[in-house]
């Protein structure tokens, strides 16, 4: 039994359809080992912690951005929820920055950038 997690994200560029992605998190992503640490955090698995972050680069509403949501399942003990929230926040920061870099690259390649 492992800590369960998922990342969902959206990249948008003004005038283009959004790109969506979903990914299950692995032990390596979560950065916890050995497995006993993960089992301890998961416990009964009845709590879910979700952290969302967004980054935008816009000028009068024209531009690009990304939104990422990281959800982790853990037990209901306060210490586990706090630990899961801390892990989810760190992961959300990483994923939103990666997605933002991708959004910037796509925006720079868009021939209609800056037009309405």
N, C-alpha and C positions, 0 to 999 in steps of 0.2 A: 504494500500500500504506500503510495507516494503523495506528497503535496500535489494537488492538481492546479493547473493554471492555464490561462489562455490570454492571448493578445489579439485585440481587434483594432483595426485602424482604417483611416480614410485619408487619401491624398486628394486635394482638389486644386484645380487650376482654373482661373476665371475663363469662362467660355468653353470649357471642356467637361465631358462627363467625369465624375469622380472615380477614383480607383479605390477598391476596398480590399483589405487582406485580413485573414484570420489565421492564427497559428497556435498550436498547442505548445506550452512551455515544457522544456526538458529539465532534468536535474542540473545540467550544465548551465542553462539559462538562469535558473533560480540560484545557483551557486551554493547549494547546500549539500553536504555529505558528512559523514556517511549516511546511509539510508535511515539509521535510527533517528537522526536529527529530523529528517523529513517526517518519519512516522509520528514523532512527538508533536510536531507542529500540526499535522493533519488531525490527529486525535479522532474525534467522532465525525469530523468533516461537516458539521452542521452550520458553520459560519462561512460567509463569502465576503471577501474584501475586494473592492473595486476602486482603482485609482485611474482617473482620466486626466489627460493633459492635451493642450492644443498649442500650436505655434502658427503664426501667420506673418506674412510679409505682404502688406497691401498699401496701395496709394489710392485714396478715394474709392475704396471698395474693389479695386482691380489688383490682382496679384495671385498669390498661392498660399497654401497652408496645409496643415495636417492635424489630425486628431487621433490619439491613441488611448485605448482603454486596456488596462491589465487587471485581470480578475484572478484571485487565488482563493482556494478553499482551505479552511483550517478548522480547528476545534473552537469552541466558544469561550475558552479561557482568555481573560483580558491580555495576558502576556503573549499568547499565540496570535491574537488579533493584531496587537501592536507590532509584533515581529513580521507578520504577513503584510501589514500596511507598509512597513519600512521596506521590505523586499519589493513589493509592488511599486512603490514610489521610485525606487532606483531603476527598476526595469522600465517603467513608463518613461522616465527621463532618457534612457538609452534609446528606446524604440522611437520616441517622438523626434529626437535629434537625427536619427538615421533616416526616418521618413521625410523629415524636413529637407535634408540634403538631397534626397531623391526628388522631392517636389521642386526644389530650386533648379535642379538639372533639367527636369521636364519642362518647367516654365521657360528656361533659357532656350530650349529647343522648339518652343511653340511659335510658329510664324505669326500668329495673331496676338502675341502678348502685348498687353497695354491697350488693345483696342476693344471697343464695346460692340 
